[in-house]
Amino acid sequence: MIRSITQSKSEESLDGLLEGFNRIFILGCGTCVTLTRTGGEPEVVDMKARLEEKGKLVTGHAVVPVACDNLTRDILQEFGRQMEQAGALLVMTCAFGVQTVARQMKKPVIPALDTLFIGKETDAGLFDEICNQCGTCIIGETGGICPVTTCHKGLVNGPCGGTNHGMCEIDAAKDCAWTLIYNRLQSLGRLHSMGKYQKPRNHQAAPKPGKFIL
C-alpha cells in the first residue's frame, strides 16, 4: 500500500498561516491522511475544537474521499454555503490535495500538514520511504533496493567507511543499505553488479517543473 506520508505543522507555524483569517472551513481526506491519522475525520474534528478554542469561527468541515481527485470540486458543492462564509480553507491533506483544492476553489488555501515522502506500509502502521522520484532509477542494478532512500547518506556507490557489522553509522539500529544490497545481489547471483560505478546523481534529471505528455 503506497501513501503520501505527512505530519502536522507546528502550532506556531499554523497560527502564523492563519493570522488574519477568523472564519475557517476545514477539509480532510479519506485516503492517505486518514490512514496516517493526520487528516481523517477524528483529526478534522480535533482541529475544529482547537481553532474554536483560539476564537476562530469554523463555518464547516468535510472529509472528501480523495482530495487530489478532480472530482473534489463536485463533492464540495454541497458545502458551498459554508465555504463561502469562510475567509480561508484549512486543508488537512498531502501537498497533492492542497494544490488540487487551490486550483479549484476561489479561496485562500492553507495547508495544515507537511508532506514528507511517498511511503509503503511495511508493517502495521509503519511506513518506509521507497522513492523520492529522483528520475535516475538504478534499482535494476541494486537488487531492487533503492540506495537513495534506504541509505541515510543517499549514496549510489557504497558502502561507506562507516558501516559497522552491517549496521549504519548514523543510526545503529538501522541496517546498512549497501549491506542489504550486497546480500540481495549475492542471493540473486548478480554480485558483479555491485562493482559497477554509478555516476554522481543528477539532481535535475528532468527539466523543472516536470511535465509528462502521453
C-alpha positions in Angstrom: 0.0 0.0 0.0 1.6 3.3 -1.2 0.7 6.6 0.6 1.8 10.2 0.8 3.3 10.5 4.3 2.5 13.7 6.1 2.9 15.3 9.5 1.1 18.1 11.2 2.6 21.6 11.0 3.7 23.0 14.3 1.1 25.0 16.2 3.3 28.1 15.8 3.6 27.7 12.1 -0.1 27.1 11.7 -1.0 30.1 13.8 1.1 32.2 11.6 -0.5 30.9 8.4 -4.0 31.5 9.8 -3.3 35.0 11.1 -5.9 37.4 9.8 -8.4 34.6 9.0 -11.1 34.4 11.6 -13.6 32.2 9.7 -12.3 28.8 8.6 -13.6 25.8 6.7 -11.7 22.6 7.3 -11.1 20.0 4.7 -9.7 16.5 5.3 -9.2 13.4 3.0 -10.3 9.8 3.2 -7.2 8.2 1.8 -3.6 8.8 2.8 -4.0 11.2 5.7 -6.8 9.1 7.1 -4.5 6.1 7.2 -1.7 8.1 8.7 -4.1 9.8 11.1 -3.1 13.3 10.2 -6.2 14.4 8.3 -9.1 12.0 8.7 -12.4 12.6 10.5 -11.0 12.4 14.1 -8.2 14.8 13.2 -10.5 17.3 11.4 -12.9 17.3 14.4 -10.0 17.8 16.8 -8.7 20.7 14.6 -12.2 22.3 14.7 -12.1 22.2 18.5 -8.6 23.7 18.7 -9.4 26.5 16.4 -12.6 27.4 18.2 -10.6 27.5 21.5 -8.5 30.2 19.8 -11.5 32.2 18.9 -11.8 31.2 15.3 -15.2 30.5 13.8 -15.3 27.2 11.9 -18.0 27.6 9.3 -18.0 23.9 8.5 -15.8 20.9 7.8 -15.7 17.9 5.4 -13.6 14.8 4.7 -13.7 14.1 1.0 -12.9 10.6 -0.4 -9.8 11.6 -2.4 -8.7 15.2 -2.1 -6.3 15.1 -5.0 -9.1 13.9 -7.4 -10.6 16.4 -9.8 -14.0 15.3 -8.6 -13.3 17.0 -5.3 -14.8 20.2 -6.6 -18.1 18.5 -7.4 -18.2 16.8 -4.0 -17.6 20.1 -2.2 -20.5 21.8 -3.9 -22.8 20.6 -1.1 -20.7 22.6 1.3 -20.8 25.7 -0.9 -22.6 28.0 1.5 -20.3 27.0 4.5 -17.2 27.5 2.3 -18.4 30.9 1.0 -18.8 32.1 4.6 -15.2 31.2 5.3 -12.2 33.5 4.8 -9.9 30.6 4.1 -9.9 26.8 3.7 -7.6 24.9 6.0 -6.7 21.8 4.1 -5.5 18.7 6.1 -4.2 16.7 3.1 -0.9 16.0 1.4 0.5 18.6 -1.0 -1.3 17.0 -3.9 -4.6 17.5 -2.3 -3.8 21.1 -1.2 -2.8 22.0 -4.8 -5.9 20.4 -6.3 -8.2 22.3 -3.9 -6.3 25.5 -4.6 -6.8 25.2 -8.3 -10.5 24.5 -8.0 -11.6 26.8 -5.2 -11.6 30.7 -5.2 -10.5 30.9 -1.6 -7.1 31.2 0.2 -5.9 27.7 0.9 -3.9 27.0 4.0 -2.0 23.6 4.3 -2.2 22.1 7.8 0.3 19.4 7.0 3.8 19.0 5.7 4.3 16.3 3.1 7.4 14.2 3.9 7.7 11.4 1.3 6.0 8.6 -0.7 5.9 5.6 1.6 4.9 2.0 1.6 3.4 0.2 4.6 6.0 -2.4 5.6 4.4 -3.3 8.9 1.2 -2.4 10.7 1.3 1.4 11.0 4.9 1.6 9.8 5.7 3.4 6.5 9.1 3.4 4.9 10.2 5.8 2.2 10.5 3.9 -1.0 11.0 6.5 -3.7 11.8 10.2 -3.8 11.1 10.4 -7.6 14.6 11.4 -8.5 14.3 10.4 -12.1 17.5 8.5 -12.2 16.4 5.0 -11.0 19.2 2.5 -10.6 17.4 -0.3 -8.7 17.8 -2.6 -11.6 21.5 -2.8 -10.6 21.0 -2.8 -6.8 18.7 -5.8 -6.4 15.5 -3.8 -6.4 16.7 -1.8 -3.2 16.8 1.9 -3.7 20.0 3.3 -2.1 18.8 6.9 -2.4 16.0 6.3 0.0 17.4 3.4 2.0 20.8 4.8 2.7 21.0 7.7 5.2 23.6 9.4 3.0 21.8 8.6 -0.3 25.0 7.0 -1.6 24.7 5.5 -5.1 28.1 3.8 -4.6 28.7 2.0 -1.3 29.1 1.0 1.3 30.7 4.0 3.0 33.6 3.5 5.5 31.3 3.8 8.5 29.3 0.6 8.1 29.7 -1.5 11.2 28.8 -5.2 11.1 26.0 -4.5 8.6 24.6 -1.5 10.6 24.5 2.2 9.7 26.9 4.5 11.4 24.3 7.3 11.5 21.6 5.1 13.0 23.0 2.0 14.8 19.5 0.4 14.8 19.2 0.6 11.0 20.6 -1.9 8.6 23.3 -0.5 6.2 21.6 -0.1 2.9 24.6 -1.3 1.0 24.9 -4.4 3.1 21.3 -5.2 2.2 22.1 -4.6 -1.4 25.1 -6.9 -1.2 23.2 -9.7 0.4 20.3 -9.3 -2.2 22.7 -9.3 -5.2 24.6 -12.3 -3.7 21.4 -14.3 -3.3 20.5 -13.5 -6.9 23.9 -14.4 -8.3 24.4 -10.9 -9.5 27.1 -9.7 -7.1 29.1 -8.4 -10.1 26.5 -5.5 -10.4 27.8 -4.0 -7.2 31.2 -3.4 -8.9 29.7 -1.1 -11.5 30.5 2.6 -10.8 27.4 4.8 -10.7 27.9 8.3 -11.9 27.2 11.2 -9.5 23.4 11.7 -9.1 21.8 14.1 -11.5 19.6 16.1 -9.1 17.6 17.5 -12.1 17.2 14.5 -14.3 14.3 16.2 -16.0 13.6 19.9 -16.6 11.7 21.6 -13.7 8.8 21.9 -13.3 8.3 18.4 -14.5 5.9 17.7 -17.3 5.0 14.4 -19.0 3.0 14.2 -22.2 1.4 10.9 -23.2 
